[in-house]
Amino acid sequence: MPAADLAEGLLVVLRWLHAAASIVFLGWSAVLWLDGPPRGDPAAARQRFKEITDLSLLVFLATGAVLSFDRLSHGAGGLYAGVLALKVVCAVVAYQFAFRWRRVGLPVGGLDGRIVLIFGAATVFLAAVLKGVFESGLSSSI
């Protein structure tokens, strides 16, 4: 198997992990924000939310660094870098409020949870924008 195929396969796995972390983080946040702790156990919900936020943050940092480096090293321009910076800012805001929301007990419908979901959704939207910006940059340079 050529090295290029192996590298592309690894990038596919990293993109999948990045997307899966997003689904888990936003999904669990939405469940807690809309319905509250499963089985009415706030201590267990806080612990599970801590585990999910910590693990998804590690996955985002590791996969995001590799994926960003790959795209930036393949000719992504200033627009890509600008949208990427905005995406990172939205993700930082989402996680800061996730940590704060956890500290105050994950109240159903709480403002912190709402901010997590809004900025998390904006981060996912910006990921789609990044894909379009990168692909349009490649097609214009061919």
C-alpha positions in Angstrom: 0.0 0.0 0.0 1.5 3.3 -1.0 2.3 5.9 1.7 -0.1 8.4 0.1 -3.0 6.0 0.4 -2.1 5.2 4.0 -1.9 8.9 4.9 -5.3 9.6 3.2 -6.8 6.6 5.1 -5.5 8.1 8.4 -7.0 11.5 7.5 -10.4 9.9 6.9 -10.2 8.2 10.4 -9.2 11.5 12.0 -12.1 13.4 10.3 -14.5 10.7 11.5 -13.1 10.9 15.1 -13.4 14.7 14.9 -17.0 14.5 13.7 -17.9 11.7 16.3 -16.6 13.8 19.1 -18.8 16.7 17.9 -21.9 14.5 17.8 -21.3 13.1 21.3 -20.5 16.5 22.9 -23.4 18.3 21.3 -25.8 15.4 21.7 -25.2 14.9 25.4 -25.3 18.7 25.9 -28.7 18.9 24.2 -30.1 16.0 26.2 -29.0 17.5 29.5 -30.2 21.0 28.5 -33.6 19.8 27.3 -34.4 17.0 29.7 -32.0 17.2 32.6 -30.1 14.3 34.1 -31.1 10.8 33.1 -32.8 8.9 36.0 -32.9 12.2 37.9 -29.3 11.7 39.1 -27.5 15.1 38.8 -24.3 13.8 40.4 -24.0 11.0 37.8 -24.9 13.4 35.0 -22.2 15.8 36.1 -19.7 13.1 36.2 -20.7 11.7 32.8 -20.7 15.2 31.3 -17.2 15.8 32.7 -16.0 12.6 31.1 -17.6 13.5 27.8 -16.3 17.1 27.7 -12.8 16.0 28.8 -12.6 13.2 26.3 -14.1 15.1 23.4 -11.8 18.0 24.1 -8.8 15.8 23.8 -10.1 14.2 20.6 -10.7 17.7 19.1 -7.3 19.0 20.1 -5.4 16.0 18.7 -7.4 15.5 15.5 -7.9 19.2 14.9 -4.2 19.9 15.1 -3.4 17.3 12.5 -6.3 18.1 10.2 -5.5 21.8 10.3 -1.9 21.3 9.6 -2.8 19.0 6.7 -5.1 21.6 5.1 -2.8 24.6 5.8 0.2 22.7 4.3 -1.8 21.9 1.2 -2.3 25.5 0.2 -5.4 26.7 2.1 -5.3 30.4 2.0 -6.0 33.4 4.2 -9.8 32.9 4.1 -9.4 29.4 5.3 -7.1 30.5 8.1 -9.6 33.2 9.1 -12.6 30.9 9.2 -10.5 28.3 11.1 -9.6 30.9 13.7 -13.3 31.8 14.1 -14.1 28.1 14.4 -11.5 27.7 17.2 -12.9 30.7 19.0 -16.4 29.3 18.9 -15.2 26.0 20.1 -13.3 27.6 23.0 -16.4 29.5 24.0 -18.5 26.4 23.9 -16.1 24.5 26.1 -15.7 27.3 28.6 -19.4 27.5 29.1 -19.6 23.7 29.2 -17.2 23.7 32.1 -19.1 26.5 33.8 -22.5 24.8 33.2 -21.1 21.7 34.8 -19.9 23.6 37.9 -23.3 25.2 38.5 -25.1 21.8 38.3 -26.3 21.5 34.7 -29.6 23.2 35.2 -32.2 22.3 32.6 -32.7 25.2 30.1 -29.8 27.1 31.7 -28.1 30.0 29.9 -24.7 28.2 30.0 -26.1 25.2 28.3 -27.8 27.3 25.7 -24.5 29.0 25.0 -22.8 25.6 24.7 -25.3 24.5 22.1 -25.3 27.8 20.1 -21.5 28.0 19.9 -21.2 24.3 19.4 -23.6 24.5 16.5 -21.7 27.5 15.1 -18.5 25.4 15.3 -20.1 22.6 13.3 -21.4 25.1 10.7 -18.0 26.7 10.4 -16.5 23.2 9.8 -18.8 22.9 6.8 -17.8 26.3 5.6 -14.1 25.3 5.9 -14.7 22.3 3.7 -16.2 24.5 1.1 -13.5 27.2 1.3 -10.8 24.5 1.0 -12.4 22.7 -1.9 -13.1 26.0 -3.8 -9.5 27.0 -3.2 -8.3 23.8 -4.7 -10.5 23.9 -7.7 -9.5 27.5 -8.4 -5.8 26.6 -8.3 -6.2 23.7 -10.7 
